[in-house]
Amino acid sequence: MLPGAANALTARIIEDIGFEAVYVTGAGIANTFLGAPDIGLVSLPELSAHVAAIRQCVALPLIVDADTGFGNALGVAHTVRELERAGADAIQLEDQLSPKKCGHFAGKQLVATSEMVQKLHAALDARRDADVLLIARTDARAVEGFNAAIDRAAAYLEAGADVSFVEAPETEDEVHAIPRRLHAPQVINLVDGGRTPMLPLTDLNEFRIALFANAALQGAIKGMQRVLDVLHRTGSLAVAREDLATWDERQRLVGKPAYDELEQRYAT
């Protein structure tokens, strides 16, 4: 299970709860940092800064959503170097035409398979650490059909991708067919309200990663709405207290005791 984080605090909570890795979600960054939908508005410097901040405060592996790679093959090479330097352990690239859209939005367009293959070659040549994994995502299901999506994913694996990701399969049969037709580690993206059926994890054992990219964000939105609605209506937080983290818990999550210890150590 791979939950998504749009910021360092969410990544801290993911690590604190005991998950094995963090997915740095491009949609989540667009929503929280820009207050905008996932339509390709986040820049590489903005993404890299978020990755670096998350890397600074958690030790878990970071899987980074790099959208279309911010340009052509040369842009992808630059993106891989930047994100690797920022602390990425795996980088996800997709085959949409820039500016991309959320994988569960309508109206997506794709680059040619040959262009995506060259982008993947550039990404592989650019990475300095062979342990940094390359995840190749295809959004072809909604544009060209399921079989075309499988063919694209197979081509991307042949080009050298370590993991493939067929985004937004629309039926249970399609979900189960993906790992049976593609002989490599696979990602399944489980989006509440999205196009893919929300199957239980016990039915998804053939996948390597079950991605919950924005579950934390959706929960945070709901929690903020509840608390702020109570505050707006009543002028008090008394009846919303059960929805609030305590003061001490908030300080624990952001590591205040460690900073206090450092302050004492270096006091004059």
C-alpha positions in Angstrom: 0.0 0.0 0.0 1.5 3.3 -1.1 -0.2 6.5 0.2 0.4 9.8 -1.4 1.8 12.9 0.2 1.5 16.5 -1.1 3.8 17.9 1.6 6.3 17.1 4.3 3.8 16.9 7.1 1.7 14.3 5.3 4.9 12.3 4.6 5.7 12.4 8.3 2.3 11.0 9.2 2.7 8.3 6.6 6.0 7.3 8.1 4.7 7.6 11.7 1.8 5.2 10.9 4.2 2.6 9.5 3.8 2.5 5.7 6.8 1.3 3.7 7.1 4.3 1.2 5.7 7.6 0.2 4.2 8.6 -3.1 4.9 12.3 -3.9 1.6 13.1 -5.7 1.6 15.6 -8.5 -2.2 16.1 -8.2 -1.9 16.6 -4.5 0.8 19.3 -4.9 -1.3 21.1 -7.6 -4.4 21.0 -5.3 -2.6 22.1 -2.1 0.2 24.4 -3.3 -1.6 26.1 -6.2 -5.3 25.5 -5.2 -5.6 24.2 -8.8 -6.7 20.9 -10.5 -4.2 18.4 -11.8 -3.8 19.8 -15.3 -0.1 20.2 -15.6 0.5 23.5 -13.9 3.2 22.5 -11.4 6.7 23.3 -12.6 9.8 21.2 -12.2 11.4 23.6 -9.6 8.2 23.5 -7.6 8.1 19.7 -7.7 11.8 19.4 -6.9 11.4 21.7 -3.9 8.6 19.6 -2.5 10.6 16.4 -2.9 13.6 17.9 -1.2 11.5 19.1 1.8 9.9 15.6 2.1 13.3 14.0 1.8 14.6 16.1 4.6 12.1 14.9 7.1 11.4 11.2 6.3 13.7 8.2 5.7 11.2 6.2 3.7 11.7 5.7 -0.1 10.1 8.4 -2.2 8.3 7.6 -5.4 7.8 10.8 -7.3 5.1 11.6 -9.8 7.0 13.5 -12.5 4.0 13.8 -14.9 5.2 13.9 -18.5 8.8 14.7 -17.5 8.6 18.5 -18.3 9.5 18.5 -21.9 11.0 16.3 -24.7 13.7 13.7 -24.1 16.2 16.3 -23.1 13.8 17.8 -20.7 13.2 14.3 -19.2 16.9 13.8 -18.7 17.1 17.1 -16.8 14.0 16.2 -14.8 15.5 12.8 -13.7 18.8 14.5 -12.6 16.9 17.1 -10.7 14.6 14.8 -8.9 17.3 12.3 -8.1 19.4 15.1 -6.6 16.3 16.1 -4.6 16.0 12.7 -3.1 13.7 10.6 -5.3 14.1 6.8 -5.1 11.7 6.1 -8.0 10.5 8.5 -10.7 7.2 8.0 -12.6 6.8 9.3 -16.2 3.6 9.2 -18.3 2.8 9.2 -22.0 0.4 12.1 -22.1 0.8 15.1 -24.3 1.8 18.1 -22.2 0.1 19.8 -20.5 -1.2 16.5 -18.9 -4.4 15.9 -17.1 -5.3 13.7 -14.1 -5.5 10.1 -15.2 -9.2 10.0 -14.3 -10.2 13.2 -16.2 -11.7 13.2 -19.7 -10.0 14.7 -22.7 -6.5 13.3 -22.4 -4.1 13.2 -25.4 -1.0 11.0 -25.9 2.4 11.3 -27.4 3.4 8.6 -29.9 4.7 5.3 -28.4 8.1 5.9 -30.1 8.4 9.4 -28.5 7.7 7.9 -25.0 10.2 5.2 -25.6 12.9 7.8 -26.4 12.0 9.7 -23.3 12.5 6.5 -21.2 15.8 5.9 -22.9 16.8 9.5 -21.9 15.7 9.0 -18.4 17.6 5.8 -18.0 20.8 7.3 -19.4 20.4 10.4 -17.1 20.0 8.6 -13.8 23.2 8.4 -11.8 22.1 5.7 -9.4 20.9 2.4 -11.0 18.9 1.8 -7.8 16.6 4.7 -8.7 13.6 3.0 -10.3 11.8 4.2 -13.4 8.0 3.7 -13.5 6.4 4.1 -16.9 2.7 5.0 -16.9 0.4 4.9 -19.8 -2.9 6.7 -20.0 -3.9 5.0 -23.2 -6.9 3.1 -21.8 -9.2 6.1 -22.1 -7.8 7.2 -25.5 -6.9 4.1 -27.5 -8.5 1.3 -25.6 -7.3 -1.4 -23.2 -5.3 -3.5 -25.6 -3.4 -0.5 -26.8 -2.6 0.4 -23.2 -1.1 -3.1 -22.7 0.9 -2.8 -25.9 2.3 0.6 -24.8 3.2 -0.7 -21.4 5.0 -3.7 -22.9 7.0 -1.4 -25.2 8.0 0.8 -22.2 9.1 -2.2 -20.3 11.1 -3.4 -23.3 12.7 0.1 -23.4 14.0 -0.5 -19.9 11.4 0.7 -17.4 11.5 -1.1 -14.1 7.8 -1.0 -13.4 4.8 -0.3 -15.6 1.5 1.4 -14.6 -1.6 1.1 -16.7 -3.7 4.0 -15.5 -7.5 3.9 -15.1 -8.6 0.4 -16.2 -12.4 0.4 -16.1 -13.5 -3.1 -15.2 -12.5 -5.8 -12.8 -11.5 -8.0 -15.8 -9.2 -5.3 -17.1 -7.6 -4.9 -13.7 -6.9 -8.6 -13.4 -5.6 -8.8 -16.9 -2.8 -6.3 -16.4 -0.4 -8.3 -14.3 -1.2 -11.5 -16.3 -0.3 -9.8 -19.6 2.7 -7.7 -18.4 5.5 -9.7 -16.8 7.0 -7.1 -14.6 6.0 -5.3 -11.4 2.8 -3.3 -11.8 1.0 -0.4 -10.1 -2.7 -0.2 -9.6 -4.1 3.3 -8.8 -7.2 3.1 -6.5 -9.0 6.5 -6.7 -12.2 7.0 -4.7 -14.6 8.4 -7.3 -12.3 7.5 -10.2 -12.7 5.2 -13.2 -11.1 2.1 -11.7 -13.2 -0.3 -9.6 -12.2 -0.1 -5.9 -11.3 -3.7 -5.4 -10.2 -5.1 -2.0 -6.4 -5.5 -1.7 -6.9 -9.3 -1.2 -8.0 -9.3 -4.9 -4.9 -7.4 -6.1 -2.1 -9.7 -4.9 -0.5 -9.8 -8.4 0.2 -6.1 -8.3 3.4 -4.8 -6.6 2.0 -1.4 -5.6 -1.5 -0.4 -4.7 -1.5 3.4 -5.0 -3.8 5.6 -2.8 -2.4 8.8 -4.2 -4.8 11.3 -2.6 -6.5 9.4 0.2 -4.7 11.5 2.9 -5.6 14.8 1.0 -9.3 13.9 0.7 -9.4 13.0 4.4 -7.7 16.3 5.2 -10.1 18.3 3.1 -13.1 16.7 4.9 -11.6 17.2 8.3 -10.8 20.9 7.6 -14.3 21.5 6.3 -15.9 19.9 9.4 -13.8 21.9 11.9 -14.0 25.2 10.1 -17.7 24.8 9.6 -18.2 24.4 13.3 -16.0 27.4 14.0 -17.9 29.5 11.5 -21.3 28.6 12.8 -20.5 28.6 16.6 -17.5 30.8 17.1 -16.0 27.9 19.2 -14.0 24.8 18.7 -15.5 23.1 21.7 -17.8 20.7 19.8 -15.1 20.1 17.1 -12.4 19.0 19.5 -12.7 15.3 18.6 -11.7 16.2 15.1 -8.6 18.2 16.2 -5.1 16.7 16.8 -4.0 17.8 20.2 -1.3 20.5 20.7 1.2 17.8 21.9 0.5 15.5 19.0 1.0 18.3 16.5 4.4 19.2 18.0 5.4 15.5 18.1 4.7 15.1 14.4 6.8 18.1 13.4 9.7 16.9 15.6 9.7 19.8 18.2 11.3 17.7 21.0 14.3 17.0 18.7 14.6 20.7 17.9 14.3 21.5 21.7 17.2 19.1 22.4 19.4 20.7 19.7 18.6 24.2 21.1 19.7 23.1 24.5 22.8 21.4 23.2 24.0 24.5 21.4 22.9 27.1 23.9 25.6 29.6 25.0 
